Amino acid sequence: MNDLNINNEDLINLKEKALCIGLNLTTTSKRTSNVDIEDSMTELKELVKAAGAEVVGELVQNRTSIDTATYLGKGKIEEIKIYADSLNATMIVFNDELSGAQIRNIEDIIGKKIIDRTTLILDIFAQRALSREGKLQVELAQLKYRLPRLYGMGGEMSRTGAGIGTRGPGEQKLEKDKRHILNRAANIRKELKEVIRIRETQRAKRTKNKIPIVALVGYTNAGKSTLLNELIKTHPDYEKEKEVFTKDMLFATLDVTLRKALLPNKKEFLVVDTVGFVSKLPHDLIDAFKSTLEEVKYADIILHVIDATNESSYIQKYTTESVLKDLGVEDKKMITVYNKIDKLDLDFYPKNHDDLVYISAKKGINMDKLMNMIQDALMKDTFKVNLLLPFERGDLFSTIKDKYVIDNFEYTEYGIDLIVSLDEIDYNIYKEYIK
């Protein structure tokens, strides 16, 4: 059939059809919570859709332990084969990370493409990464995942081309040669070092300019990008083109974005949007994106954005907090932002607290409250003072001007009169010049 003659029905038929498989580990005394496995399976199905496939069925198996050879046991895998054939599934997606041997053994029995959760997430990242850095980070994570599986995986490792689980390094068949993979990984690390060096230079300039930074973190699809777009509308230099892509889907955006915004008191701040999190986020992916996520370390405030409509928001909150702990920023100043409250069926909105606010970034609900909370948090440890510097201490004026945004200054007959907000250390240094 000529490619030019493919119609919509053909395109639908060409779409990958996935059967999702989960494992609910149990003990003889107490079963694992059904809520947890149900939430995890719901998320897996959303990931499958985000990767571009259609979910045609799901199956959850209860076991007391994982079968080292086939994950679920040979008998259950043979049942899955029959079930998959009846659904015309083209691939089987497992809700956990599988070993190379497990993938090979399962594939030998079922005879279809076997994808584990890690491969699925890596595939989505490979589709969505737009920047050079993002693409390199994803490829490095793919290589680190595939390297230990070189000698355990059969057909899965030899598959190349277009399709879920086959993007990136597979096209170069790097997986067939350990030495080639190690060389490619080393080259990627070199390229990333240069990217990181450039970012550190840019970060040093921002630090010198003393512009506060607010970092958005949270689960994927919690509405971080929508919130960023709303925050930057406060800046006089705002342009529609500066908005980031938003869509109601997992991992709609991956690349870190930095934009200018303005506080109610007209002071400028920067908003940084980071990659979204998901439960069971592959360690290789966290390691690969660690240099990007480290932008959070340099933020003055973290906005933890949570989808208020999600019944599993407590799991999402825990997942994000776990990643922040791994980054060593769990003690940083944080405001918890419950987003999408416009979608809740409520007679009245929940009460906001000092470090917690309920908003709808899309509808603009309580955005003014959030902005005031950000301002209060940023200004909490500063002292607004009126200084009078002698003309012979012009060096002090230059130092302050390089470090702070000066509200107002004028040259008087007595010296340089200025109004500025200082941190505690500089307040003690310059307090003798306070009018």
C-alpha positions, 0 to 999 in steps of 0.5 A: 500500500502506498504511504500517501494513500493511508487514511484515518482508519488505517492510521488507527489500525497502525496504532500500537495496542497495549495490554497493561500488566501489574503485580500486586505483591501480597504477604500471608498475613496482609494484602498490599493495599488495593488502592495503591495498585489501582492508582499505579495501574491507572497511571501506567495506562496514562503513560501508555496513552502519553507514549502514543499507544492504545490501551486494550486491556489490563490484568493485575496478578496477586503474588507473594514474590516476584518470579526471577525468570518470568516475573509472574511465573510461566503459567501466568505468562502463558495465560497472558499470551492467550489474553493478548491474542484475544485482544489483538494486542501488539505489545505487553506493558509491565508496571515494573522494571524487568531484568533483561532475562525476564524480558527475554523469557517473557518475549519467548513465550508470548511472541510480542513486544515486551515493554517495562515501565522504565522503557515506557517512561524513557520512550516518552522522554525521548519523544518530548525532549526538544533541547539539545541538553534534554535529548542528551540526558534522555539518551544517556539514561537509555544507554545506562538502562540498556547496558546491564541488559546487553546479555540478558535480552534477546529480541527486545535489544535487537529491535530498532526503528520507530515505535514505543521502546525503540527510539534513540540509541537503538537506531544505532544498534549501540546495544549490540556492543558494550564498548560502543555504548560506553564510548557513546555515554562518555561522549554524551557526558562530555557534551553535557559538561559543556552545557552545564558549564554554560548554565553555571555561568548564566546562574552566576550572573543571575546570582550577582544581579540578586534576582530572586528565583521561584522554582515550580516542582510537582507531579507531571500534569499538575499544571506547572506550565499553566501556572508559569504562563500565568505568573509571567503575565505580570511582567511588563515585557510579557509576550505570548511567544514566551509562554510554554507549551501546555496540554492535559497529558503526562510529561507535556514539557520536559525542558527547564524553562526560565521566565521573568515575572513581577511581584505586586510591589513591582520587584522582578523575580524569575520563575523556573519550571522543572521536569514533572515527576511520576511514581517509580521514576527511573533512577537513571532518568533522575541521575541524567536530569540531576544537573537540570533539577539542581536549578531547584537548589538555587531557588529562593522559594519552591512552589510544590504544585499538586493537582487538587482533582487527583484522588491520589494526590497524597501519593503524588505529594509523597513522590515529589517530596521524595525526589526533593529529599534526594536533591537535598532541598527538602528544608528549603522555603516552600509553598504548597499550591493545590491547583485546578480547584475550578474542576472541583464540585465545591460550595466554597474553596478550602481555607488558605494557610501561610504556606498552602494555597488553593488556586486555579491557574487556568481560571486565575482563581486565588492567583492574587493570594499566591502572588502575595504569598510569594512576595511575603516569602521573598521579602521575609528575611530582608530589611527595607532601609533608607541609607545616606552614604557619604560621597567619599564612600561611593564604593559602597554605593557601587557594591550595593547597586551591583547586588540589589535592585535599588528602589530609589536614590538621589544625590543630595548635598549630604551624600547619596540618599537611597532606599533598598531592601537588604538581607540580614548580613548587609543590614548589619554592615550598613546599619550605621548609614541608616537615616 
